[in-house]
Amino acid sequence: MHKAEPNPNNVSFRDPGGQVFRAAGRIFRSVYPEASLTLDHFLTSALAGTLQNDGKLVRTWSPDNLPESLAALPGHLVEHQAVPFPTYPAEWCPEMLVDAGNLTLDLSEALLQSGWGIKDATPLNILFQGPNPIFVDLLSFEQRSATDPTWTPYAQFVRTFLLPLLANRKLGQSLRAIWLENRDGLDPERLYPFLSLGSRFSRPALGLVTLPALMSKKAEAAGTGAAQKTPADQTTFILQSLFRGLRKDLARLSPTAPQASHWSDYADTLTHYDATQRSIKETFVRQTLAELTPAWCLDMGANTGQFSEIAAATSQVVAVDYDVASVGRIYRRARTAGLNILPICLDACRPTPATGWRNSEQPSFLSRCEGRFDMVMMLAVIHHMLVSERVPLGEIVGLAADLTTRHAIIEYVGPTDPMFRILLRGRDALHAGLTTQLFEETLKQRFDIEATCPITGMDRVLYRVRRRI
């Protein structure tokens, strides 16, 4: 059977049962005949309806008014609810990976009671809507034998959830580095040499890394053998015990609450703002957002999310920061308080590139931003780009203009500001020419300045600007 070749609109083509396409802002799945009957059976089940209503499973239906570009696709077409801003594991904090793992186990336990199972258990099957994970791989569902005590995706779950968390916790490896290099996660044999002797024989590394690594050659020689048959009640008990054990492993590898770093404590410990100055900044941001009521807000350099939370009162917010501990704090707060904030671990000066086959499977962060945000906030972040990253001011203003379709709130931080001077480290001459006049002239190349707000007693000014169309 002919299957469509990968193209810029094809975002998933590895599954033998079908492919996912993006067209006209909508998400479609072409399901091949060998998988269509199973999918239809699952979607008409009461369980599928419950999971969709609970927000754990992406909503799916038969589409109307197909885009012309998809009319000739093979197989049966279904349409999925479009997750407005997809993110990928390289952009998650550890807390997000833990919750994605728990969602995978939630689904597996629910399916177990209904004679279904999943054949894949990878974070790539999960996206986030705000701070809530949602499972999107409909072709992962399959009917399972009530007498089969094996959980097919166990090894994949370990490689893609538990071992990346272990490498992050024990070895300090960032999830970004792990996922940009390893689409299929980590193998025990790869981690084993880097663990200390004590770590190798502590939980959960003993069962997840040490024993599998030591026994891998014997396992290869022995082969897999035929599937065992077990009475149905024993099968259920065995699998439920397995899921409980995996949940315990996730809990052992979860970050301690809350994680701390220099920047995650920054908003709580900063001394260069007094109460009046903080109030001036917060009032300006709050009033601007209340007046403009943007639908989508991008908070670049969100720190621990003080201003993201203000924006979330009226907007859907994507909060970006490169400090993992800060993003973790935003995520915990958003989950606990039900805030409409999607936190992302990302360095604005090194945004996530397009990845996968022909760079088509996971689009770049910047391409995902195109046309999405009608408000961008860049508060107390531009001086970091200017000094630490040596990005020219015009380039930073250009980035802000490309990220927003309408408005931005941008904070000027001048060379005499204490935080600016800390970053300079004696390189004063490099930015001696930076003034509010130069800053405003540069802003006017891409924006109209609608309002300004100097922060009393500081070399800082807040700008409300509108992008020039």
Secondary structure, DSSP 8 states (H G I E B T S, - for coil): -------TTEEE---TTEEEEEETTEEEEEE-HHHHHHHHHHHTSHHHHHHHHTTSB--EE--SS--GGGTT-SSEEEEE---SS---GGG--HHHHHHHHHHHHHHHHHHHTTTEEES---GGGEEEETTEEEE--GGGEEE--TT----TTHHHHIIIIIHHHHHHHHH---HHHHHHH-TT---HHHHGGGS-HHHHTSTTHIIIIIHHHHHHHHHHHH---------HHHHHHHHHHHHHHHHHHHHHHS--SS---TTTTHHHH--SS-HHHHHHHHHHHHHHHHHH--SEEEEET-TTSHHHHHHTTTSEEEEEES-HHHHHHHHHHHHHHT--EEEEE--TTS----BSGGG-SB--HHHHHTTTEEEEEE-S-HHIIIIIS---HHHHHHHHHHHEEEEEEEEEE-TTSHHHHHHHTT-GGGGTT--HHHHHHHHTTTEEEEEEEE-TTSSEEEEEEEE--
